[in-house]
Amino acid sequence: MTEIVKLNPEKLERLHTMNPRLISYNVEMTEVTGGTFWKAYTQAQIDGTEAVPAPDFSKGLGAMHQWYDPIDTTNPRLIHLAKALGSCWVRVSGTWATRTYYDFEGTGMPEGYNNHLRKEQWVSLCRFVKAVNGKLMISVANCDGLHSHDEPWHPQQAEKIFALSKELGCPIEAVEFVNEPNMLTVTGFPKNYTPADFRRDQDIFHKWLRENYPECLVVGPSDTDPNAMSVDAYGNPQPWAQSGGMDSAGIAAVMAYCTTAELMDGCTEKLDVFSYHYYNGVSERMAAMMPAAYTPFEGCMSEQYLGMAGISARSFTSYRDKYCPGGEMWVTESGDAGAGGHTWASTYAEVVRTLNEIGSFATVTNGVVFHNTLASSDYGWLKHGTFLPRPSYFAVLLWKKLMGNTVFASGEAVRPGAHVYCHDRADGKEGKAYLVINTSWTDTTTVELPGKAEVYALTGTTGMRSRTMSLNGKELVQGENDELPQMTGVTMEGSVEVAPGSCVFFVM
């Protein structure tokens, strides 16, 4: 049945003003140093014509990884495309970062570390951040090489990376102590590390930070607490958190985790920003282990799947209010799905999830969403190695061009076939910018305009699994010398038909 949406920009409730760097991204530490990351899918798997085999979990989570050389952060195309996104937070973190040794003296890596960061690599990364007008965020080392679990953390390594970054004119402006501390065994902590050890060490780190780098934002705890997502905003149990979800025996056999309360209750140092991680469940790689957390392609526009972004934001606000009252909430790692993204993460289908996540998060709270990643894995905005833009890159580029920072309640209830979000105009002119997402596979949605509007309709060039996206029927591809395509709207009035699976911006 066709949904009807009536846009009325004159009668809207203002919600709040967003951080101007709402849309930001990760460059994983493994991308800087070289290392393992999620295996790339085959072209047939991306098309949906070849099944993804279940990994051998007896070999641990590494069974889903492959080796990647460091990305070239001096690449002109990478810099050009990142700069086009405007000023963003650039987060260099990930599980790899917890066990990284900062070998800025060229003496080699001592025992107890797994990963080796050379000075020239960090210099190149800092130059990239400066070139794209970014703001640098990291997490620091906290592993056996630095200290044992029964010894307090100390800033020997942290001081090196903070000092060098400042010297290079690219100061670290925000920091999380470590990446995903809830996952005690996977994140790289010293052997036998406990939540009590974490509380002790996070306080030590935050005190050191405020004494030596008081201008740096204290962000944490980089939360992955499954308990926060066990119920929806109305207290109803979530299917993925039940049998076969995060509490399943299968996942517990691979990793141990603890709650946010265990990590934070009793800490004496206040956070400036509360952070958590969010994915729409897990990808095909982990479907056999966590079946209730997996959504097949046919469900990629379902209310249950797309609704997870808003549920996640609403769920974690209670943690924010407890541990960081009055602070912003940052999703410091987000993407298509856990374990490297779905097979369709590099296709147009991911645009629906991406834009819906940004829109729904912005209606809940002020903060930042860091996409994982800029240029690695199947869910990167840019393809690893070539840095060619994927549909999701153009989608966030268009969001930044059109949607301003002030958020309004759209006046339209979120429902199948009609996810509607509204902001002020990014160009500073009077008026509003709407995003209407038609989540139906079969039915059009009718949008009734109060007058003339500039319309920007995004569709998959050859369908939902298309490798490219079209704007108002024209394929979005780079031109010569990596020139970005012109993204202009079409003036329309009256009623506009929004095709199934399309994402359409209306600026008026």
C-alpha positions as CSV (number, residue, x, y, z in Angstrom):
1,M,0.0,0.0,0.0
2,T,1.3,3.4,-0.9
3,E,2.4,5.6,2.0
4,I,1.6,9.3,1.9
5,V,4.0,11.8,3.4
6,K,3.0,15.5,3.8
7,L,5.9,17.9,4.3
8,N,5.0,20.9,6.4
9,P,8.2,22.9,7.1
10,E,6.3,25.8,8.8
11,K,5.1,23.7,11.8
12,L,8.0,21.7,13.2
13,E,9.3,21.1,16.7
14,R,13.0,21.9,17.1
15,L,14.8,19.1,18.9
16,H,18.5,20.2,19.3
17,T,21.6,21.3,17.4
18,M,24.1,18.6,16.4
19,N,27.8,18.6,16.6
20,P,29.0,19.9,13.2
21,R,31.2,16.8,12.9
22,L,28.2,14.4,13.3
23,I,29.5,12.4,10.3
24,S,33.1,11.2,11.0
25,Y,35.1,8.1,10.5
26,N,37.8,5.6,11.6
27,V,41.2,4.9,10.2
28,E,42.0,1.7,12.1
29,M,45.5,1.4,13.6
30,T,45.9,-1.8,11.6
31,E,45.5,0.4,8.4
32,V,48.3,2.6,9.6
33,T,50.8,-0.1,10.6
34,G,49.6,-2.9,8.3
35,G,48.0,-5.9,9.8
36,T,45.0,-8.2,9.8
37,F,41.5,-7.0,9.1
38,W,38.3,-8.5,7.8
39,K,38.5,-10.7,4.8
40,A,37.3,-9.3,1.5
41,Y,34.2,-10.8,0.0
42,T,34.3,-12.3,-3.5
43,Q,32.4,-10.5,-6.3
44,A,29.9,-13.4,-6.4
45,Q,29.3,-13.1,-2.6
46,I,28.7,-9.4,-3.1
47,D,26.2,-10.2,-5.8
48,G,24.5,-12.7,-3.5
49,T,25.1,-15.6,-5.8
50,E,27.7,-17.3,-3.6
51,A,27.4,-18.4,0.0
52,V,29.8,-17.2,2.6
53,P,31.4,-20.2,4.4
54,A,31.3,-20.3,8.1
55,P,34.8,-19.7,9.5
56,D,36.7,-22.2,11.7
57,F,36.1,-20.7,15.1
58,S,38.5,-23.2,16.7
59,K,41.1,-20.8,15.3
60,G,39.5,-17.8,17.1
61,L,38.3,-14.6,15.5
62,G,41.4,-14.4,13.4
63,A,39.7,-17.1,11.1
64,M,37.7,-14.2,9.6
65,H,40.8,-12.0,8.9
66,Q,43.4,-11.5,6.2
67,W,46.6,-9.5,6.0
68,Y,46.6,-6.0,4.6
69,D,49.6,-3.7,3.9
70,P,49.4,-0.2,5.4
71,I,47.2,2.2,3.4
72,D,48.9,5.0,1.6
73,T,47.8,8.1,3.5
74,T,49.7,10.3,1.0
75,N,47.5,9.1,-1.9
76,P,46.1,12.2,-3.7
77,R,42.7,10.5,-4.3
78,L,42.3,9.5,-0.7
79,I,43.1,13.0,0.5
80,H,40.9,14.6,-2.1
81,L,37.9,12.5,-1.2
82,A,38.4,12.8,2.5
83,K,38.8,16.5,2.3
84,A,35.5,16.8,0.3
85,L,33.7,15.5,3.4
86,G,34.7,18.6,5.3
87,S,36.1,18.7,8.8
88,C,35.6,15.3,10.5
89,W,37.0,13.5,13.5
90,V,39.5,10.9,12.4
91,R,39.7,8.1,15.0
92,V,42.8,5.9,14.9
93,S,42.0,3.0,17.2
94,G,40.5,-0.5,17.0
95,T,41.5,-3.7,18.8
96,W,44.9,-3.5,17.0
97,A,45.7,-0.3,18.8
98,T,45.6,-1.8,22.3
99,R,48.7,-3.9,21.6
100,T,50.7,-1.5,19.4
101,Y,54.2,-0.4,20.3
102,Y,55.2,3.2,19.3
103,D,58.7,2.6,17.9
104,F,59.5,6.2,17.2
105,E,63.2,5.7,18.1
106,G,63.7,2.8,15.6
107,T,64.8,0.3,18.3
108,G,62.4,-2.5,17.4
109,M,59.4,-3.9,19.2
110,P,59.9,-5.5,22.6
111,E,58.0,-8.6,23.9
112,G,54.4,-8.2,25.0
113,Y,53.3,-6.2,22.0
114,N,51.8,-7.6,18.8
115,N,51.9,-4.5,16.5
116,H,54.6,-2.1,15.5
117,L,54.0,1.6,14.7
118,R,57.0,3.3,13.1
119,K,57.6,7.1,13.3
120,E,57.3,7.6,9.6
121,Q,53.8,5.9,9.6
122,W,52.5,8.2,12.3
123,V,54.0,11.3,10.7
124,S,52.2,10.4,7.5
125,L,48.9,9.8,9.3
126,C,49.2,13.2,11.1
127,R,49.9,14.9,7.8
128,F,46.8,13.3,6.3
129,V,44.7,14.5,9.2
130,K,46.0,18.0,8.7
131,A,45.5,17.9,5.0
132,V,41.8,17.0,5.3
133,N,41.2,19.5,8.1
134,G,40.5,16.7,10.6
135,K,40.6,16.4,14.3
136,L,42.6,13.5,15.7
137,M,41.2,10.9,18.2
138,I,43.0,7.8,19.4
139,S,43.1,5.0,22.0
140,V,46.3,4.0,23.7
141,A,48.3,0.9,24.4
142,N,47.4,-1.3,27.4
143,C,48.9,-4.7,27.0
144,D,51.4,-7.2,28.5
145,G,54.3,-5.3,26.9
146,L,53.4,-2.2,29.0
147,H,52.5,-3.8,32.3
148,S,51.0,-6.9,33.9
149,H,47.5,-6.9,35.2
150,D,48.5,-6.5,38.8
151,E,50.7,-3.5,38.1
152,P,49.2,0.0,37.4
153,W,49.1,1.3,33.9
154,H,51.8,3.9,33.2
155,P,52.1,6.6,30.5
156,Q,55.4,5.6,29.0
157,Q,53.9,4.8,25.6
158,A,51.1,7.3,25.7
159,E,53.5,10.2,26.3
160,K,55.4,9.3,23.1
161,I,52.4,9.5,20.8
162,F,50.9,12.5,22.4
163,A,54.1,14.4,22.3
164,L,54.9,13.5,18.7
165,S,51.4,14.4,17.5
166,K,51.6,17.8,19.2
167,E,55.1,18.4,17.7
168,L,53.8,17.7,14.3
169,G,51.0,20.3,14.7
170,C,48.3,17.6,14.8
171,P,47.5,17.3,18.5
172,I,45.4,14.5,19.8
173,E,42.1,16.3,20.6
174,A,40.1,13.4,21.9
175,V,41.0,10.0,23.4
176,E,39.4,6.8,24.6
177,F,41.6,4.8,27.0
178,V,41.2,1.5,25.0
179,N,38.9,0.1,22.3
180,E,36.0,-2.0,23.4
181,P,37.1,-2.9,27.0
182,N,33.9,-4.9,27.5
183,M,35.5,-7.7,25.5
184,L,38.2,-8.5,28.0
185,T,40.0,-11.3,26.2
186,V,39.8,-10.0,22.7
187,T,40.7,-6.4,23.1
188,G,44.3,-7.1,23.9
189,F,44.6,-6.4,27.7
190,P,47.3,-7.9,29.9
191,K,46.7,-11.6,30.8
192,N,44.2,-12.0,33.6
193,Y,43.0,-8.4,33.3
194,T,39.8,-7.7,35.3
195,P,37.2,-4.9,35.3
196,A,38.7,-3.7,38.6
197,D,42.1,-3.4,36.8
198,F,40.4,-1.4,34.1
199,R,38.8,1.0,36.6
200,R,42.1,1.5,38.3
201,D,44.0,2.1,35.0
202,Q,41.4,4.3,33.3
203,D,41.4,6.7,36.3
204,I,45.2,6.8,36.2
205,F,45.2,7.5,32.5
206,H,42.5,10.2,32.8
207,K,44.3,11.9,35.7
208,W,47.6,11.9,33.7
209,L,45.7,13.3,30.6
210,R,44.2,16.2,32.5
211,E,47.5,17.1,34.1
212,N,49.5,17.0,30.9
213,Y,47.0,17.5,28.0
214,P,44.0,19.3,29.6
215,E,42.7,20.4,26.2
216,C,42.1,16.8,25.1
217,L,38.5,15.5,25.4
218,V,38.2,12.5,27.7
219,V,35.9,10.0,25.9
220,G,34.8,6.6,27.1
221,P,34.3,3.8,27.7
222,S,34.0,2.7,24.1
223,D,31.1,0.6,25.1
224,T,30.0,-2.7,23.6
225,D,27.8,-3.8,26.5
226,P,25.2,-6.3,25.2
227,N,22.9,-5.6,28.2
228,A,22.2,-2.1,26.9
229,M,20.6,-3.7,23.8
230,S,18.7,-6.5,25.5
231,V,15.5,-4.5,25.4
232,D,14.1,-1.8,23.1
233,A,13.1,1.7,24.1
234,Y,9.9,0.4,25.5
235,G,11.4,-2.5,27.6
236,N,10.5,-5.2,25.1
237,P,13.1,-8.0,24.7
238,Q,15.2,-7.8,21.6
239,P,15.3,-11.1,19.5
240,W,19.0,-10.9,18.8
241,A,19.8,-10.6,22.5
242,Q,17.9,-13.8,23.3
243,S,19.0,-17.4,22.6
244,G,21.6,-17.4,19.9
245,G,22.5,-13.7,20.4
246,M,25.3,-12.1,22.4
247,D,24.6,-14.3,25.4
248,S,25.0,-17.5,23.4
249,A,27.4,-20.2,24.4
250,G,29.1,-19.9,21.0
251,I,30.2,-16.4,21.3
252,A,31.2,-16.9,24.9
253,A,33.6,-19.6,23.8
254,V,35.4,-17.1,21.6
255,M,35.4,-14.0,23.8
256,A,34.6,-13.0,27.4
257,Y,32.9,-9.7,28.1
258,C,31.7,-7.7,31.0
259,T,29.1,-5.0,31.6
260,T,29.4,-1.2,31.5
261,A,28.6,-1.0,35.2
262,E,31.6,-3.3,36.0
263,L,33.8,-1.0,34.0
264,M,32.6,2.3,35.3
265,D,31.0,2.0,38.7
266,G,33.6,3.4,41.2
267,C,35.7,5.4,38.7
268,T,36.5,8.8,40.1
269,E,37.5,10.7,36.9
270,K,34.6,12.2,34.9
271,L,34.1,11.6,31.2
272,D,33.7,14.6,28.9
273,V,31.9,12.4,26.3
274,F,30.2,9.0,26.6
275,S,31.0,6.6,23.7
276,Y,29.6,3.3,22.5
277,H,29.8,1.1,19.4
278,Y,26.9,0.0,17.3
279,Y,26.3,-2.4,14.4
280,N,23.1,-3.8,13.0
281,G,23.9,-7.2,14.3
282,V,26.5,-9.4,12.7
283,S,27.5,-10.3,9.1
284,E,27.2,-13.6,7.3
285,R,30.6,-14.6,8.7
286,M,29.2,-15.0,12.2
287,A,25.6,-16.0,11.3
288,A,26.2,-19.6,12.3
289,M,27.5,-18.6,15.7
290,M,25.0,-15.8,16.4
291,P,21.9,-16.6,14.2
292,A,19.6,-14.3,16.1
293,A,21.9,-11.3,15.5
294,Y,22.1,-11.9,11.7
295,T,19.8,-10.3,9.2
296,P,19.6,-11.8,5.6
297,F,19.6,-9.5,2.6
298,E,15.8,-9.7,2.4
299,G,15.6,-8.0,5.7
300,C,18.0,-5.1,5.0
301,M,15.1,-2.6,4.9
302,S,13.0,-4.2,7.6
303,E,11.8,-2.1,10.6
304,Q,13.6,-4.5,13.0
305,Y,16.9,-4.1,11.1
306,L,16.8,-0.3,10.5
307,G,15.3,0.3,13.9
308,M,18.4,-0.9,15.7
309,A,20.1,2.5,15.3
310,G,17.5,4.4,17.2
311,I,17.0,1.7,19.8
312,S,20.8,1.7,20.4
313,A,20.9,5.4,20.8
314,R,18.0,5.5,23.2
315,S,19.3,2.5,25.1
316,F,22.7,4.0,25.7
317,T,21.4,7.4,26.8
318,S,20.8,6.0,30.3
319,Y,24.5,5.1,30.5
320,R,25.4,8.5,29.3
321,D,23.2,10.2,31.8
322,K,24.7,8.1,34.6
323,Y,28.4,8.3,33.7
324,C,28.6,11.5,31.7
325,P,25.6,13.7,32.7
326,G,25.1,16.6,30.3
327,G,27.8,15.3,27.8
328,E,27.5,14.4,24.2
329,M,27.2,10.8,23.1
330,W,29.5,9.5,20.4
331,V,29.2,6.3,18.4
332,T,33.0,5.8,18.0
333,E,32.6,2.7,15.8
334,S,29.7,1.9,13.5
335,G,29.1,0.3,10.2
336,D,27.0,-2.1,8.3
337,A,27.4,-5.2,10.6
338,G,29.8,-6.6,13.0
339,A,32.6,-8.9,11.7
340,G,33.4,-6.7,8.6
341,G,30.0,-6.0,7.2
342,H,27.4,-7.9,5.2
343,T,28.1,-9.0,1.6
344,W,26.1,-6.0,0.4
345,A,28.0,-3.4,2.5
346,S,29.8,-2.1,-0.5
347,T,26.6,-1.7,-2.6
348,Y,23.7,0.7,-2.8
349,A,21.7,-1.3,-0.2
350,E,24.1,0.0,2.5
351,V,23.0,3.6,1.7
352,V,19.6,3.0,3.2
353,R,21.1,1.8,6.5
354,T,23.7,4.5,6.5
355,L,21.4,7.5,6.0
356,N,18.7,6.0,8.3
357,E,21.3,5.6,11.1
358,I,22.5,9.2,10.8
359,G,18.9,10.5,10.7
360,S,17.6,8.4,13.6
361,F,20.6,9.0,15.8
362,A,20.3,12.8,15.3
363,T,16.7,12.7,16.5
364,V,17.7,11.1,19.8
365,T,20.7,13.1,21.0
366,N,23.6,15.4,20.1
367,G,26.9,13.7,19.2
368,V,29.1,12.1,16.5
369,V,28.9,8.9,14.5
370,F,32.2,7.4,13.4
371,H,31.9,5.2,10.4
372,N,34.1,2.2,10.4
373,T,36.0,2.7,8.1
374,L,37.1,5.4,5.7
375,A,39.0,3.1,3.3
376,S,39.3,-0.5,4.5
377,S,37.1,-3.7,4.4
378,D,33.8,-4.1,2.5
379,Y,32.0,-1.5,4.7
380,G,34.6,1.2,4.0
381,W,33.3,4.3,2.3
382,L,36.2,4.0,-0.1
383,K,37.5,0.7,-1.6
384,H,40.7,-0.5,0.0
385,G,43.7,0.0,-2.2
386,T,42.1,2.0,-5.1
387,F,40.2,4.4,-2.8
388,L,37.4,4.5,-5.3
389,P,34.2,5.8,-3.7
390,R,31.3,3.5,-2.9
391,P,27.6,4.5,-2.9
392,S,27.7,5.2,0.9
393,Y,30.5,7.7,0.3
394,F,28.4,9.8,-2.1
395,A,25.4,9.4,0.3
396,V,27.2,11.0,3.3
397,L,28.7,13.6,0.9
398,L,25.2,14.6,-0.2
399,W,24.0,14.6,3.5
400,K,26.7,17.1,4.4
401,K,25.9,19.3,1.4
402,L,22.1,19.5,2.2
403,M,21.4,18.8,5.9
404,G,22.2,21.4,8.5
405,N,23.0,20.9,12.2
406,T,19.6,21.9,13.7
407,V,17.3,18.9,14.0
408,F,13.5,19.0,13.9
409,A,10.8,16.4,14.5
410,S,9.6,15.7,11.0
411,G,6.0,15.4,12.0
412,E,5.8,12.0,10.3
413,A,5.9,8.8,12.3
414,V,8.6,6.3,11.3
415,R,6.8,3.4,9.5
416,P,7.4,0.9,6.7
417,G,7.8,2.8,3.5
418,A,8.4,6.2,5.2
419,H,11.3,7.1,7.4
420,V,11.3,10.9,7.4
421,Y,14.0,13.2,8.9
422,C,14.3,16.9,8.9
423,H,17.1,19.5,9.5
424,D,17.7,23.1,8.7
425,R,19.5,23.8,5.4
426,A,23.3,23.2,5.3
427,D,23.7,26.3,3.1
428,G,22.4,28.6,5.8
429,K,19.4,29.8,3.9
430,E,15.9,29.9,5.4
431,G,14.0,26.7,5.0
432,K,14.3,23.0,5.7
433,A,15.9,19.9,4.3
434,Y,14.1,16.6,4.5
435,L,15.2,13.0,3.9
436,V,12.5,10.5,3.0
437,I,13.6,6.8,2.8
438,N,11.1,4.4,1.2
439,T,11.9,1.1,2.9
440,S,9.4,-0.9,0.8
441,W,10.6,-3.4,-1.8
442,T,7.5,-3.0,-3.9
443,D,5.4,0.1,-3.3
444,T,6.1,3.7,-4.0
445,T,5.6,6.4,-1.4
446,T,3.9,9.7,-2.3
447,V,5.4,12.9,-0.9
448,E,3.1,15.9,-1.0
449,L,5.1,19.2,-1.2
450,P,3.8,22.6,0.2
451,G,5.5,24.4,-2.7
452,K,8.6,24.1,-4.9
453,A,11.5,21.9,-3.7
454,E,14.9,20.9,-4.9
455,V,14.7,17.1,-5.1
456,Y,17.7,14.7,-4.9
457,A,16.7,11.1,-5.5
458,L,19.2,8.3,-4.8
459,T,18.7,4.9,-6.2
460,G,20.9,1.9,-7.0
461,T,21.9,2.1,-10.7
462,T,21.1,-1.5,-11.4
463,G,19.2,-2.5,-8.2
464,M,19.8,-2.7,-4.5
465,R,23.0,-4.6,-4.8
466,S,24.4,-2.2,-7.4
467,R,28.1,-1.2,-7.1
468,T,27.1,2.3,-8.1
469,M,24.4,4.8,-7.2
470,S,22.4,7.2,-9.3
471,L,21.2,10.7,-8.4
472,N,18.0,11.7,-10.3
473,G,18.8,9.0,-12.7
474,K,22.4,9.9,-13.4
475,E,25.2,7.5,-12.2
476,L,27.5,9.1,-9.7
477,V,31.1,8.4,-10.8
478,Q,34.3,10.4,-10.6
479,G,35.5,12.3,-13.6
480,E,39.0,13.0,-14.9
481,N,41.6,13.8,-12.3
482,D,39.2,12.4,-9.7
483,E,36.8,15.3,-10.1
484,L,33.7,14.6,-8.1
485,P,30.4,14.6,-10.0
486,Q,28.0,17.5,-9.8
487,M,25.2,16.7,-7.3
488,T,22.4,19.0,-8.2
489,G,18.7,18.7,-7.6
490,V,15.7,18.9,-9.8
491,T,13.0,21.5,-9.0
492,M,9.6,19.9,-8.4
493,E,6.3,20.7,-6.8
494,G,3.0,19.1,-6.0
495,S,3.3,15.3,-5.4
496,V,6.5,13.4,-5.9
497,E,6.7,9.6,-6.1
498,V,9.5,8.0,-4.1
499,A,10.5,4.7,-5.7
500,P,10.8,1.5,-3.6
501,G,14.2,1.4,-1.8
502,S,15.2,4.9,-2.7
503,C,16.4,7.7,-0.5
504,V,15.3,11.2,-1.5
505,F,16.3,14.6,-0.1
506,F,13.9,17.5,-0.4
507,V,15.2,21.1,0.1
508,M,12.8,23.9,0.3
